[in-house]
Amino acid sequence: MQSSGLPLPYGRQIIDDDDIDAVVSVLKSNWLTTGPAIDQFESAFAAVVGAPHAVCCANGTAALHLGYLALGLKEGDRIVVPAITFLATASAARLVGAEIIFADVDPDSALMTPETLKAALDRAAGPVAAIAPVHMAGQLVDMEAVGAIARSAGARIIEDACHALGGNDARGNPVGGGVTGDLAVFSLHPVKAITGGEGGVVSTADADLAETMRRFRNHGMQRDKFNDSAQALAADGTANPWYYEMSEPGLNYRLSDIHAALAASQLKKLGRFVARRRELVARYDAAFAELPSRVAAVIRPSGRVSYGAAAWHLYVALIDFEALGQDRADVMHALREHGIGTQVHYLPLNRQPYYRHRYGELHLPGADAWYARALTLPLHPGMENSDVDRVVAALAEILEQRR
């Protein structure tokens, strides 16, 4: 457990002896990559999220790229992406040539809503090939409503669930089970729900999409379906043992067995990790509710939605820095002096120089309002209750001094 006297980062992994043992076991085996640990992890992950198929790969960005490739997104296709998300949700789509239509978000939860999706579709000035709703901070987009809009527009759905592993929708279905979306993407980065050191996973109910992603993650190679039988087959009609084909270029997005073994070990603890995150969020909420009115007037937890059970990845406080008359960076520096790490999730993507140059200025009031107030506080399963109290007390003290 994190000691209350030690520096407290906004996120970090927990590595136990069984995780280390799992990695050592692979290191002592004959397979460091493309070995049995990959199939074992994919099967376990698919079972956890309730999907028929799971495809692991090098990282969450690779997972998004594989998903877009598998959906057949191409040059000039349009995809709707919420303005509040990490760079990869949009940049991986640009890698396949798709044009980004930014959707605004709810100013208090940073989630795409049915209304902001409809507004983005109206701005698209043409058919939209796909939408990429993001389950921000672990809270869930209303996928039933958003999915209905997407289907009526003829758009495919790729859920960016990198923040939401272990969450459940309003009907109790695990995120990533393929109930609403075509694909769901997860990250195994160290600050996420579980870690492989690095890694990503795409879950789907579509066997053809899964097969396509497996091919793309391994250079586009095929060893079982051949177009050129003259080269592929021996005289007796069986496949030459050395032979493989490439019908189209792929990438080296494989996950190693070392990473997969760590992720599989961590996956067994997902329920405990998610439960602890929920306890810490409840502790934060209670602590903020007890703040003096003069401090509570300028700070509150991010907005809550009711589209299922969140698997909290981030704890975001919304602070009225304008009313406070202080710069957010000053507050972050002051918290760092208390040994408390913070972050901002995220600068609206439409305000990134690349997208401003490509698409011009875009006014998205919900995203701007979220960004102006958001401050991510420490949240990870290794924290003690006293760590939450320490963070809230330090933040309240700093804000009161600056009023």
For each residue, the residues with C-beta under 8 A, 3 or more apart:
1: 382 383 384
2: 6 8 380 382 383 384 387
3: 6 384
4: 384 386 387 390
5: 339
6: 2 3 339
7: 339 340 341
8: 2 339 340 341 378 383 387 390 391
9: 12 341 378 380
10: 191 314 341 342 343 376 377 378 379
11: 190 191 314 343 378 379 380
12: 9 190 191 380 382
13: 190 191 195 380
14: 269 273 380 381 382
15: 19 20
16: 19 20 269
17: 20 21
18: 21 22 265
19: 15 16 22 23 262 265 266
20: 15 16 17 23 24
21: 17 18 24 25 265
22: 18 19 25 26 261 262 264 265
23: 19 20 26 27 258 261 262 265
24: 20 21 27 28
25: 21 22 28 29 261
26: 22 23 29 31 32 35 37 257 258 260 261
27: 23 24 32 258
28: 24 25
29: 25 26 32 35 257
30: 35
31: 26 34 35 36 37 257
32: 26 27 29 35 256 257 258
33: 254 256 257 258
34: 31 38 254 257
35: 26 29 30 31 32 38 257
36: 31 39 40 257
37: 26 31 40 41 257 258 260 261 264
38: 34 35 41 42 56 254 255 257 260
39: 36 42 43
40: 36 37 43 44 260 264
41: 37 38 44 45 56 255 260 261 263 264 267
42: 38 39 45 46 53 54 55 56 201
43: 39 40 46 47 54
44: 40 41 47 48 264 267
45: 41 42 48 49 54 56 201 203 263 267
46: 42 43 49 50 51 52 53 54 203
47: 43 44 50
48: 44 45 174 267 270
49: 45 46 54 165 174 175 176 177 184 203
50: 46 47 173 174 176 177 178
51: 46 54 176 177 178 184 203 204 205
52: 46 178 204 205 207 210
53: 42 46 203 204 205 206 207 209 210
54: 42 43 45 46 49 51 201 202 203 204 210
55: 42 63 66 201 202 203 204 210 213 214 217
56: 38 41 42 45 199 200 201 255 260 263
57: 62 63 66 199 200 201 202 213 217 253 254 255
58: 62 198 199 200 217 252 253 254 255
59: 62 63 187 188 189 198 199 200
60: 63 64 88 162 185 186 187 188 189 199 200
61: 64 65 88 91 92 200
62: 57 58 59 65 66 200 217 251 253
63: 55 57 59 60 66 67 185 186 187 200 201 202
64: 60 61 67 68 88 89 92 93 132 158 160 185 200
65: 61 62 68 69 92 95 96 251 253
66: 55 57 62 63 69 70 202 213 216 217 251 253
67: 63 64 70 71 92 158 183 185 202 213
68: 64 65 71 73 79 92 93 95 96 98 130 158
69: 65 66 72 73 96 212 213 216
70: 66 67 183 202 209 212 213 216
71: 67 68 129 130 156 158 182 183 209
72: 69
73: 68 69 77 79 93 96 97 98 129 130
74: 77 96 97 98
75: 96 97 98
76: 97 98 99
77: 73 74 96 97 98 99 129 130
78: 98 99 100 101 124 126 127 128 129
79: 68 73 93 98 99 100 101 128 129 130 131 132
80: 101 102 103 117 120 121 124 128 130 131 132 155
81: 85 89 90 93 100 101 102 103 131 132 134 349
82: 85 89 102 103 104 105 110 111 112 116 132 133 134 136 367
83: 102 103 104 105 348 349 350 364 367
84: 105 110 134 136 345 346 348 349 367 370 371
85: 81 82 89 90 134 136 160 346 349
86: 89 162 345 346
87: 90 91 349 352
88: 60 61 64 91 92
89: 64 81 82 85 86 92 93 132 134 160 349
90: 81 85 87 93 94 100 102 349 355
91: 61 87 88 94 95
92: 61 64 65 67 68 88 89 95 96
93: 64 68 73 79 81 89 90 96 98 100 130 132
94: 90 91 97 98 100
95: 65 68 91 92
96: 65 68 69 73 74 75 77 92 93
97: 73 74 75 76 77 94
98: 68 73 74 75 76 77 78 79 93 94 129 130
99: 76 77 78 79
100: 78 79 81 90 93 94 349 355 359
101: 78 79 80 81 120 121 123 124 128
102: 80 81 82 83 90 120 348 349 350 355 359 362 364
103: 80 81 82 83 112 116 117 119 120
104: 82 83 116 119 120 364 365 366 367
105: 82 83 84 109 110 111 112 113 116 136 364 366 367 370
106: 109 110 111 113 116 303 305 366 370
107: 110 303 365 366 367 369 370
108: 302 303 318 370
109: 105 106 136 139 302 303 304 305
110: 82 84 105 106 107 136 137 302 316 345 367 370 374
111: 82 105 106 133 134 135 136 139 140 141 142 305
112: 82 103 105 116 117 133 134 141 146
113: 105 106 116 117 141 142 146
114: 117 118 142 145 146 149
115: 118 119
116: 82 103 104 105 106 112 113 119 120 366
117: 80 103 112 113 114 120 121 131 133 146 149 150
118: 114 115 121 122 149
119: 103 104 115 116 122 123
120: 80 101 102 103 104 116 117 123 124
121: 80 101 117 118 124 128 149 153
122: 118 119
123: 101 119 120
124: 78 80 101 120 121 127 128
125:
126: 78
127: 78 124 153 154
128: 78 79 80 101 121 124 131 153 154 155
129: 71 73 77 78 79 98 155 156
130: 68 71 73 77 79 80 93 98 155 156 157 158
131: 79 80 81 117 128 146 150 155 156 157 158
132: 64 79 80 81 82 89 93 157 158 159 160
133: 82 111 112 117 141 143 146 157 159 160 181
134: 81 82 84 85 89 111 112 141 159 160 163
135: 111 138 139 140 141 159 160 161 163 164 167 175
136: 82 84 85 105 109 110 111 139 163 345
137: 110 163 302 310 312 313 314 315 316 345
138: 135 163 164 167 277 310 311 312 313 314
139: 109 111 135 136 164 304 305 307 310 312
140: 111 135 143 164 167 169 175 305 307 308 310
141: 111 112 113 133 134 135 146 159 307
142: 111 113 114 145 146 305 307
143: 133 140 146 147 159 169 179 180 181 307
144: 147 148 169 170 180 307
145: 114 142 148 149
146: 112 113 114 117 131 133 141 142 143 149 150 157 180
147: 143 144 150 151 157 180 181
148: 144 145 151 152
149: 114 117 118 121 145 146 152 153
150: 117 131 146 147 153 155 156 157
151: 147 148 154 155
152: 148 149
153: 121 127 128 149 150
154: 127 128 151
155: 80 128 129 130 131 150 151
156: 71 129 130 131 150 182
157: 130 131 132 133 146 147 150 180 181 182 183
158: 64 67 68 71 130 131 132 181 182 183 184 185
159: 132 133 134 135 141 143 175 176 180 181 183 184 185
160: 64 85 89 132 133 134 135 185
161: 135 164 165 167 175 176 184 185 186
162: 60 86 165 185 186 187 189 192 200
163: 134 135 136 137 138 192 311 313 314
164: 135 138 139 140 161 167 175 310 311 313
165: 49 161 162 175 176 186 192 193 194 270 311
166: 174 175 193 270 271 273 274 311
167: 135 138 140 161 164 174 175 274 308 309 310 311
168: 172 173 174 175 308 309
169: 140 143 144 172 173 174 175 179 180 307 308
170: 144 306 307 308
171: 179 308
172: 168 169 308
173: 50 168 169 177 179
174: 48 49 50 166 167 168 169 177
175: 49 135 140 159 161 164 165 166 167 168 169 184 308 311
176: 49 50 51 159 161 165 184 186 203
177: 49 50 51 173 174 184 203 205
178: 50 51 52 181 182 184 203 204 205 206
179: 143 169 171 173
180: 143 144 146 147 157 159 169
181: 133 143 147 157 158 159 178 184
182: 71 156 157 158 178 204 206 209
183: 67 70 71 157 158 159 202 203 204 206 209
184: 49 51 158 159 161 175 176 177 178 181 202 203 204
185: 60 63 64 67 158 159 160 161 162 200 201 202
186: 60 63 161 162 165 176 192 200 201 202 203
187: 59 60 63 162 192 199 200
188: 59 60 192 194 195 196 197 198 199 200 201 259 263
189: 59 60 162 192 195 198 199
190: 11 12 13 195 197
191: 10 11 12 13 195 313 380
192: 162 163 165 186 187 188 189 195 313
193: 165 166 270 273 274 277 311 313
194: 165 188 263 266 267 269 270 273
195: 13 188 189 190 191 192 199 262 263 266
196: 188 199 255 259 260 262 263 266
197: 188 190 258 259 262
198: 58 59 188 189 259
199: 56 57 58 59 60 187 188 189 195 196 255 259 260 263
200: 56 57 58 59 60 61 62 63 64 162 185 186 187 188 255
201: 42 45 54 55 56 57 63 185 186 188
202: 54 55 57 63 66 67 70 183 184 185 186 213
203: 45 46 49 51 53 54 55 176 177 178 183 184 186
204: 51 52 53 54 55 178 182 183 184 209 210 213
205: 51 52 53 177 178
206: 53 178 182 183 209 210
207: 52 53 210 211
208: 211 212
209: 53 70 71 182 183 204 206 212 213
210: 52 53 54 55 204 206 207 213 214
211: 207 208 214 215
212: 69 70 208 209 215 216
213: 55 57 66 67 69 70 202 204 209 210 216 217
214: 55 210 211 217 218
215: 211 212 218 220 221 222 250
216: 66 69 70 212 213 220 250 251 253
217: 55 57 58 62 66 213 214 250 251 252 253 254
218: 214 215 221 250 252 253 254
219: 246 249 250 251 252
220: 215 216 246 247 248 249 250
221: 215 218 244 245 246 250
222: 215 225 226 244 245 246 247
223: 239 243 244
224: 239
225: 222 245
226: 222 229 231 232 233 239 243 245
227: 245 247
228: 231 232 245
229: 226 232 233
230: 233
231: 226 228 240 243
232: 226 228 229 239 240 243 245
233: 226 229 230 237 238 239 240
234: 237 238 239 240
235:
236:
237: 233 234
238: 233 234
239: 223 224 226 232 233 234 243
240: 231 232 233 234 243
241:
242:
243: 223 226 231 232 239 240
244: 221 222 223
245: 221 222 225 226 227 228 232
246: 219 220 221 222 249 250
247: 220 222 227
248: 220
249: 219 220 246
250: 215 216 217 218 219 220 221 246
251: 62 65 66 216 217 219
252: 58 217 218 219
253: 57 58 62 65 66 216 217 218
254: 33 34 38 57 58 217 218
255: 38 41 56 57 58 196 199 200 259 260
256: 32 33 259 260
257: 26 29 31 32 33 34 35 36 37 38 260 261
258: 23 26 27 32 33 37 197 261 262
259: 188 196 197 198 199 255 256 262 263
260: 26 37 38 40 41 56 196 199 255 256 257 263 264
261: 22 23 25 26 37 41 257 258 264 265
262: 19 22 23 195 196 197 258 259 265 266
263: 41 45 56 188 194 195 196 199 259 260 266 267
264: 22 37 40 41 44 260 261 267 268
265: 18 19 21 22 23 261 262 268 269
266: 19 194 195 196 262 263 269 270 273
267: 41 44 45 48 194 263 264 270
268: 264 265
269: 14 16 194 265 266 272 273
270: 48 165 166 193 194 266 267 273 274
271: 166 274 275
272: 269 275 276 381
273: 14 166 193 194 266 269 270 276 277 381
274: 166 167 193 270 271 277 278 311 312
275: 271 272 278 279
276: 272 273 279 280 381
277: 138 193 273 274 280 281 311 312 313 379 380 381
278: 274 275 281 282 310 312
279: 275 276 282 283
280: 276 277 283 284 312 315 379 381 383 385 388
281: 277 278 284 285 310 312 315 379
282: 278 279 285 286
283: 279 280 286 287 385 388 389
284: 280 281 287 288 301 315 377 379 388 391 392
285: 281 282 288 289 301
286: 282 283 289 290
287: 283 284 290 291 388 389 392
288: 284 285 291 296 299 300 301 317 392
289: 285 286
290: 286 287
291: 287 288 295 296 299 392 396
292: 295 296 396 400
293: 296 297
294: 297 400 403
295: 291 292 298 299 396 399 400 403
296: 288 291 292 293 299 300
297: 293 294 320 323
298: 295 319 320 323 324 399 403
299: 288 291 295 296 317 318 319 320 395 396 399
300: 288 296 317 318
301: 284 285 288 304 315 316 317 318
302: 108 109 110 137 316 317 318 374
303: 106 107 108 109 318
304: 109 139 301
305: 106 109 111 139 140 142
306: 170
307: 139 140 141 142 143 144 169 170
308: 140 167 168 169 170 171 172 175
309: 167 168
310: 137 138 139 140 164 167 278 281
311: 138 163 164 165 166 167 175 193 274 277
312: 137 138 139 274 277 278 280 281 315 379
313: 137 138 163 164 191 192 193 277 379
314: 10 11 137 138 163 345 376 379
315: 137 280 281 284 301 312 376 377 378 379
316: 110 137 301 302 345 374 375 376 377
317: 288 299 300 301 302 374 375 376 377 395
318: 108 299 300 301 302 303 370 373 374 375
319: 298 299 324 328 331 373 375 399
320: 297 298 299 323 324 373
321: 324 326 327 328 331 372 373
322: 325 372
323: 297 298 320
324: 298 319 320 321 399 402 403
325: 322 402 403
326: 321 330 331 402
327: 321 330 331
328: 319 321 331 332 344 375
329: 332 333
330: 326 327 333 334 402
331: 319 321 326 327 328 334 335 375 395 398 399 402
332: 328 329 335 336 342 375
333: 329 330 336 337
334: 330 331 337 338 398
335: 331 332 338 340 341 342 391 394 395 398
336: 332 333 339 340 341 342
337: 333 334
338: 334 335 390 394 398
339: 5 6 7 8 336
340: 7 8 335 336 377 378 390 391 394 395
341: 7 8 9 10 335 336 378
342: 10 332 335 336 375 376 377 378
343: 10 11 376
344: 328 347 371 374 375 376
345: 84 86 110 136 137 314 316 374 376
346: 84 85 86 349 371
347: 344 351 352 371
348: 83 84 102 351 364 367 368 371
349: 81 83 84 85 87 89 90 100 102 346 352 355
350: 83 102 355 356 359 362 364 367
351: 347 348 355 356
352: 87 347 349 355 356
353: 356 357
354: 357 358
355: 90 100 102 349 350 351 352 358 359
356: 350 351 352 353 359 360 361
357: 353 354
358: 354 355
359: 100 102 350 355 356 362
360: 356
361: 356
362: 102 350 359
363: 368
364: 83 102 104 105 348 350 367 368
365: 104 107 368 369
366: 104 105 106 107 116 369 370
367: 82 83 84 104 105 107 110 348 350 364 370 371
368: 348 363 364 365 371 372
369: 107 365 366 372 373
370: 84 105 106 107 108 110 318 366 367 373 374
371: 84 344 346 347 348 367 368 374
372: 321 322 368 369
373: 318 319 320 321 369 370
374: 110 302 316 317 318 344 345 370 371
375: 316 317 318 319 328 331 332 342 344
376: 10 314 315 316 317 342 343 344 345 379
377: 10 284 315 316 317 340 342 391 395
378: 8 9 10 11 315 340 341 342 383 387 391
379: 10 11 277 280 281 284 312 313 314 315 376 383
380: 2 9 11 12 13 14 191 277 383
381: 14 272 273 276 277 280
382: 1 2 12 14
383: 1 2 8 280 378 379 380 387 388
384: 1 2 3 4 387 388
385: 280 283 388 389
386: 4 389 390
387: 2 4 8 378 383 384 390 391
388: 280 283 284 287 383 384 385 391 392
389: 283 287 385 386 392 393
390: 4 8 338 340 386 387 393 394
391: 8 284 335 340 377 378 387 388 394 395
392: 284 287 288 291 388 389 395 396
393: 389 390 396 397
394: 335 338 340 390 391 397 398
395: 299 317 331 335 340 377 391 392 398 399
396: 291 292 295 299 392 393 399 400
397: 393 394 400 401
398: 331 334 335 338 394 395 401 402
399: 295 298 299 319 324 331 395 396 402 403
400: 292 294 295 396 397 403
401: 397 398
402: 324 325 326 330 331 398 399
403: 294 295 298 324 325 399 400
